[in-house]
Amino acid sequence: SPVVQSRSESPRKILKKYYVITIGKCTGVFWDEWDRVSSLIKRVPGARYKGFSTRNEAVEYYLDAKNKGLVRVVRDPGDDALFGPIRDAM
C-alpha cells in the first residue's frame, strides 16, 4: 500500500539486513527490520548484537562466537511464553 507523507517529512527507508545476536532472549542470525529484532535484546544486561549486509558474513560471525563460547541466552521468568523454549533459542 502507498505511503502518504507530509511535505515536512523526509522519506524513511526501512532497511532489512542480517542481525547476529550473541547475547539475548534468542540468539542466532536474523533477517528482518531492526524494530522487530530489537525485542530480542531489550532489557538484556550485556546484550550483544551486530548488523551485516550479507548472510555469509553474519553466519560466519555467529559460528565463530558460538565456537568461542560467547553465545548466551538470557531469560527472565515468563520469557519462554513470549520467545519459545530456551532449548530452541540457540
Helices and strands as residue ranges (DSSP letters): E 17-24, E 28-32, H 34-37, G 38-40, E 48-52, H 55-67, E 72-73, H 79-83, G 86-88
